[in-house]
């Protein structure tokens, strides 16, 4: 049984992954017209036993455009000329996508804007206001 290693805590068994092959539109000349080298990796995220509910939710939130309404994550590769090379690239991209989605971003702690920065902003606004005020119509009374 092969395992796809996502990070130190998460491993997904390859038996959970569904592979689909089709004719590619990439490089390969006449080979493209005969051999199915395009690879699509389908991973039923909601039915996965390798991930916790929290991890599944984090992946749903992090990759909304890649997951279908049925909860299937899809990754497609057709850059290479061979099916095996596209398959390897698909697995690498799949692992990096899930790892990025599972990575926790530290919560930002609010800080106050320094007094010097507030003063600099208001000075810039006043200067800009004066520049724009000088663009107005000039009286020809003089």
Secondary structure by P-SEA (a helix, b strand, c coil): cbbbbccccbbbbcccbbbbbccccccccccccccccbbbbbbcccccccccaaaaaaaaaaccccccccbbbbbbbcccccaaaaaaaaaaaaaaaaaaaaccccbbbbbcccaaaaaaaaaaaaaaaaaaaaaccccccc
